[in-house]
Amino acid sequence: MQMNPLQKQGVGDFRYYVGISSLAQIATRDDRVCVLNILGAESSEVTPVGHAWSGGNVVFGTAPGKGGQALATAAGDIPVYNNVRDGLQAGHRFNCGVVYLPPAAARDGVAELIRVNPQLKKVFIVTEKIAVHDAREIRAMGQQAGVDIFGANGLGVADAWNRVRIGGALGGDAPGDTLRPGSIAIFSNSGGFSTTIAQYLRMSGWGTTTVISSGKDVYIHYAAPEFAFALANDARSKAAVLYCEPGGTYELDARFTKPVVACVVGRWKSRLTRAVGHAGAMAGCEDDARAKERWFMDKFGVDGIFTPDEPRFSARGALVTNIAHIPGALMAVMRANATLPDFEPEGSLVLKPWFASDAGLALPASLALQVVAPAAPYGAQVEQVNRQVGGILPRQAMKDASGASQMDAQTQLGSLYGVSMLQAATLAFESLVKLALLHEVGDENDRRLVATAVAAHVNLHGTPALAAAQAAREAGNAPNAVIAAAVAIIGPRCQQGARDAARLLIDRFAAAGLKDPVDEHFDLGKVEILGCEGLVGAAPDARAQALLAALDARGAKSVLLRWLRALPGHPTANAVLAATTTTLAWTPLMAKRVSRLTAESLPWWMALFGTLIGASAPGTRHHDGHFCGFDDAQLLGRCSLAETAFAALIGLPPVDDDLFVFQTLFGLLLTNGPGAISAQGAKGAVSADGPEAAQRVQLNKALVGFLTHTGYAHGGNGYEGIAFLNEQFRDTRLADPGDPEHGIDLAALAWRTAQRYASYKAERRSIGSTDIAKLPGVNHPVFKDKPVNHDPREVFIAQLFEQRGEHNVFHAFYRALVQALFDAGVSRNVYCVNVDAVIASLLLKMLWKRLRHGEVAERDLETAAFTIFLYPRMLGCAAEIDDHLNRGRNMDTRTPASSCRFVA
Amino acid sequence: MQITGMFHGARLLQFVGFPATEVLGPGASEEEIKSLIDRHGQVFVKPMFKGGIGQKGKAGLLGRASDLRTALAEKERLYFAEHAVGHQRAKANGVTFEAGVPARHEVYFSITDSTRFRAPTMTLTHRGGIDIEEVERRDLAVVPFDPLTGLKAFVVANALSEIGAPREIISPLVQQLPKLWELFHDFGMTTLELNPIRLREDAKGRLLPVACDFKCGFDRDDPRWARLGLPAHLFTADHSDFEQEINQLRTHQGQSDVYVVNDAGTILAPTFGGGANSLVTEMLGDAAIISSDFGGNPPYEKMKEVARICFRHWLKQANVLFIIGGKSNNTDIHETLRAIADALREHVGLHGATPLYVVLGRGGPNLVRGMAALRDTCDQLGLPYRMFGFDSDISQVIAYAKQADAWMKAGGRAQLAAGLGLSETA
């Protein structure tokens, strides 16, 4: 039935126009191409590759409004014009159009190509999701004009003999890798599989002639019947492989005169109740997968599907339903045609994992496949990627965001790397160091390593850092500024040697395959010594020896230290420090939970932590050879960091349960999330240095950022609580706050305090003042709406101490106080005793006796309260600094001007 | 996306002025129904199903009434009728009351895009009212025509005379049928079927074609059907919550086609490429939770959002996360795998660890970088994995994923859970 008298006359006896008579004509070296929307995202990636591979077949492209630009390619620039007519007027000529326009514009693009260029012979439509409405009209336009159309929703065509690709990304970004000249033509409804099939054929010894990606829309403009015709007329092609999906009767009408392997996939689509892909025909035509299988079986004269177990085929062809069976089927069919493969098989498709991990499980042999190095160039890439040590996190804006800490809004509990503050309160300071930087609490051996490494930097006698701190102290600065002065001096150069050593150690031991850093049986011979000369010196290094002695005294173990000591020569102090910190980092580093940079920065961190602790003690306590009553050997080889910090803080050795209290305080104060001002200061300092060049971030300066962002209101406000308690108890005869028989009538004391406060409030109100000072340590913005309120952190600590059988009169006083406030009508319900009260109570308990005996002055209380906040918060902020460094973007903590306000 | 029945059909036909029988919907009052019966003598009572489901007449799901009481009885019988054809099941929600049209002729008419002719094709016969498959060939006209000029009157006339249709129906049909092309082409349809069109005599003895049934299908990719102002709920019935969420991400920048194969499945397989989708869905069968095609080079954010949605719905029950595609031509593998890896890490951060065996089969630009990103995340999360390149046969990779699933089911999952510090029953 002749459709349209306007229709051009083509080749063959089709009901419609077909212009191409042989596959050799589909993509030739004479074809000249114009690409519509050439500067679009997809085309700008794909067109240069095809253009270069084809010897430069794109004469120009269009992009409305971007005329005058060019698309750079390895084969020269392709000029871009606003429209097709402009390109023709500039003198270019083409016979092929490629459409990369979005779906709504594709039809008009085809219209433009046809109307404006009388020499147009072929159009390749890459665009997907074109409306069927437009597809109808595209077809009709092509038919009227006598133009062959390929697609839509296709990846274009490629010809391996001519080395030409037109349209889309057939063959990927290196078509030559897949397309080798041979004797098989490929016609595929699937774009992706057109390349995959060519790959499979090549591996089994078959090359290709022409590869066509037809798309699988409702309208397939160049379909199986035309392909069969062109195949018959192409002398180069001896056979073809078709990949077909359900929908449409295309294959039914195809008449094949050469052997064909047909792969039909999609039986499951018959189960669908709505169309996926093709629209089913309502007028009763069966075109599902099984129907297509039958058509092909008829054409080939076979009674079943070809599988390796049951190879059914004829000289005319074979039907498969699994693309992996295509090569086998082709081999069988071609053998029946007395035809050998084009060349030697290039490889096999046997399962070969490029990356594998059993995650410590006992997998069966069928699953536990070993890694196989892939062929070039992938093998080298895999190797390079395997050499990467440590994890790499994606970068993003980290303003007010943290991967280290979180605050639970309901319980107000902070946590650091999953460890809540209450849990942290039961951990040693050394464990908190490891937690903050290496994301895990670690074990006893880790604590020994940390204690030594940090302690080595505490005694600042004779250093400029100490002089700076002392000068700041004498100028009346608060503890944070005093310490900041010292920390500011510990710049990058100070620890460069140790960090370089760490880098070297990581390289060497990673290459040697070290897994367990304390493995006594690790073969040290595996570690490459070449290039490690800088780790040792000719003469003994006193500091190194002191470190090693301390580590031995503590019984710390480390493969790296063992190796270092076995080297000829004397290890340097830098090398010992680096070996110590790298041992700490090893397990999380190898598990990729921390980055390499973090691991390499550890020596600097240890120096900073030690300096901070040391600088918190006045200059008079630093001596040559001893610090705060401990000699250096004790400091390095025996003291815990809590002991050291205590001594720095108080100037006296700890007694009884001092350390337990100290440790509890540390946990509670470790972090309050990234929103705390101290964290913001630390993060801002990192952001300003630019974490994207992480090597440049000055860790000491970031710690200064933390320090400057603490103050009398944030961090130093523990003093308020202490001052308040001190005032209430000053006139009592309290001797030992830990004695349950303290003899003080707490209820009466609390009542008096409540009364005093009530009258204070009344007085302020009567003079019309709204400025009423709050009682420190009671109430909380979150824990407030019940008849009797509790701060869960206070509850936890109270229970903790009760379990230990320890008593704290100040804490007990607070509990009495909140009841008294209610009884006196000051509060509407019973306030909670908040965590600040706990801190103040703990601290004052620690200091009371010394205060009473005159060993500590009242003015020292404020400094102590402030400093005791700084020690743990230093670790919490170190965690934020390290986190921001690894994950943040430059200047990401900035607030845009539009979010700022001017206030008159 | 299909519509069946005259409740909506009559309204759509109004857009092009094609006569339709009078129709009342499920909310019709008894007065209205009685009036309809009084004016037309007979009404058909038909259950309203969403989407397209056929063979209702044969299943006895067609009510006839010439009085109100029968009409109401039929309404009760058919209002929530259930019907099954092949794999399709449907439950009605409402009935229509359609005026019976006494007629001497019944005509079948449809337009669809024929892949044989590669053009819109009209199918027409004067032996309408029965199944089209049962009409004799010589009585059936199947006529392709040019979409640029449309269905012309002479095409209809020629077709009718070729099949020897009765002369008195030719002129009325020639006048009215071409209008249906406008409805079909301008409002995004891919199929339109009226069976039957009854030719009713008017007072002067002239015949008027009246549509008595209506079936059409719409093209998802054509925004034109939105012009019809059809209620959205008509098309959402066939999507699960999960499918709807993913489909909202549908843009032409990469597919996000997905449907749920088995909501009790154990292999979560985000798939890339239509070809891979076919093969994977076929081979995994009911082990698969979803059938998907996320190919087409989606940008990082979109891929991550898709992955996030998939994980939120399905990760907990999955034994295997199977990321699979052929050798991509233009999808940046690093981008897509990085997005999936990041979504996985974030999901675990929010919801906690889950025992999962990860299998990847892929090829394409930046392949090794992409694999490394996924590997790092799996290492960080403590998950076992195997990653295959394009040089492993894709169907063997699929078989491997199935084996991993089988092992997980046979106790592997419990082992892995223990290793991750989870207390889980297998």
Interface residues (C-beta under 8 A of the other chain):
Chain A: M1 M3 N4 R15 Y16 A41 E42 E45 V46 P102 P103 A104 T127 E128 K129 I130 A131 V132 H133 D134 A135 R136 E137 R139 A140 M141 Q144 L155 G168 A169 L170 G171 G172 D173 T178 S188 N189 S190 G191 G192 F193 T195 T196 Q199 Y200 M203 K216 V218 Y219 I220 H221 A223 Y243 E245 G247 G248 T249 Y250 D253 V265 G266 R267 W268 K269 S270 R271 L272 T273 R274 A275 V276 G277 A279 A281 M282 A283 G284 C285 D287 T321 N322 I323 A324 G347 L349 V350 L351 K352 P353 W354 F355 A356 S357 D358 A359 G360 L361 A362 L363 P364 S366 L367 L369 P374 A375 Y378 Q381 V382 V385 Q388 G391 I392 P394 A591 K592 R593
Chain B: M1 Q2 G51 H87 Q88 S110 T112 D113 S114 T115 R116 F117 R118 A119 P120 T123 I132 E133 V142 V143 P144 F145 D146 P147 L148 H185 D186 G188 T190 T191 E193 K215 G217 D219 D221 D222 P223 R224 D238 H252 Q253 Q255 D257 Y259 F272 G273 G274 G275 A276 S278 L279 T281 E282 M283 G285 S291 G295 G296 N297 G325 G326 K327 S328 N329 N330 R338 D342 G363 G364 P365 L367 V368 R369 M371 A372 R375 D376 C378 D379 Q380 G382 L383 P384 Y385 R386 M387 F388 G389 F390 D391 S392 D393 I394 S395 Q396 V397 Y400 Q403 A404 W407 G412 Q415 L416 G419
